Amino acid sequence: MARRKASLSQTGGWHFLSDIFLAAIALLARSILPGIAVHAIGLLAFFAVIWPTDYLRHPAPLGSGFLGALSVLALVRLARASASERAGMEAKSA
């Protein structure tokens, strides 16, 4: 069976969405440290799970993402937590 390579648009789209996600984490947390942790976990998962069997992998389209849905839920939760923390800090300073 011939292996189909991921197209540039799939790979580029994945990197673009990952960068947007990491930027949102940094913006909401007001620190790049959580993004560094998420990136490190992603690299570890990639090299431990995906890399050894990469030649068997069939590139999935970007739209089919359970992890994408979890990412959006995590960002919404982080946004709520950071908004309530900011409101608490503003109330203290007033």
C-alpha positions as CSV (number, residue, x, y, z in Angstrom):
1,M,0.0,0.0,0.0
2,A,1.4,3.4,-1.0
3,R,1.8,5.9,1.8
4,R,0.0,9.2,1.3
5,K,1.9,12.2,2.5
6,A,0.2,15.0,4.4
7,S,-0.3,18.0,2.1
8,L,1.3,21.3,2.9
9,S,-2.2,22.7,3.7
10,Q,-2.9,20.0,6.3
11,T,0.5,20.4,7.9
12,G,0.5,24.2,7.8
13,G,-3.1,24.3,9.1
14,W,-2.2,22.0,12.0
15,H,0.8,24.2,12.9
16,F,-1.3,27.4,12.5
17,L,-4.1,26.1,14.8
18,S,-1.5,24.9,17.3
19,D,0.1,28.3,17.4
20,I,-3.3,30.0,17.9
21,F,-4.0,27.6,20.7
22,L,-0.7,28.2,22.4
23,A,-1.1,32.0,22.0
24,A,-4.5,31.9,23.5
25,I,-3.1,30.0,26.5
26,A,-0.3,32.6,26.9
27,L,-2.8,35.5,26.6
28,L,-5.3,34.0,29.1
29,A,-2.7,32.9,31.6
30,R,-0.6,36.0,31.1
31,S,2.5,33.7,30.9
32,I,4.2,31.5,28.4
33,L,5.0,28.8,30.9
34,P,1.7,26.9,30.5
35,G,2.2,26.9,26.7
36,I,5.7,25.5,27.2
37,A,4.3,22.7,29.3
38,V,1.6,21.9,26.8
39,H,4.1,21.9,23.9
40,A,6.5,19.6,25.9
41,I,3.7,17.2,26.6
42,G,2.7,17.3,22.9
43,L,6.2,16.6,21.8
44,L,6.6,13.7,24.3
45,A,3.3,12.2,23.1
46,F,4.3,12.6,19.4
47,F,7.7,11.0,19.8
48,A,6.5,8.2,22.1
49,V,3.3,7.2,20.3
50,I,3.2,8.6,16.7
51,W,6.8,8.6,15.6
52,P,7.4,4.8,15.9
53,T,4.4,4.0,13.7
54,D,4.5,7.1,11.5
55,Y,5.0,5.1,8.3
56,L,1.6,3.4,8.9
57,R,-0.3,6.6,9.7
58,H,-3.0,8.0,7.4
59,P,-3.2,11.8,7.7
60,A,-6.5,12.7,9.1
61,P,-8.3,15.9,8.0
62,L,-8.1,18.8,10.4
63,G,-11.8,18.9,11.0
64,S,-11.9,15.5,12.7
65,G,-10.6,16.4,16.1
66,F,-11.7,15.1,19.4
67,L,-8.6,16.8,20.8
68,G,-9.7,20.1,19.0
69,A,-13.0,20.0,20.9
70,L,-11.2,19.3,24.2
71,S,-8.8,22.2,23.4
72,V,-11.7,24.6,22.9
73,L,-13.3,23.5,26.1
74,A,-10.1,24.0,28.0
75,L,-9.6,27.5,26.6
76,V,-13.2,28.4,27.6
77,R,-12.6,27.2,31.1
78,L,-9.3,29.0,31.3
79,A,-10.9,32.2,30.0
80,R,-13.6,32.0,32.7
81,A,-11.0,31.3,35.4
82,S,-8.8,34.2,34.3
83,A,-11.8,36.6,34.1
84,S,-12.9,35.8,37.6
85,E,-9.3,36.1,38.9
86,R,-9.0,39.5,37.2
87,A,-12.4,40.6,38.7
88,G,-11.2,39.6,42.1
89,M,-7.9,41.5,41.7
90,E,-9.8,44.6,40.5
91,A,-12.2,44.4,43.5
92,K,-9.2,44.2,45.9
93,S,-7.5,47.2,44.4
94,A,-10.7,49.3,44.4
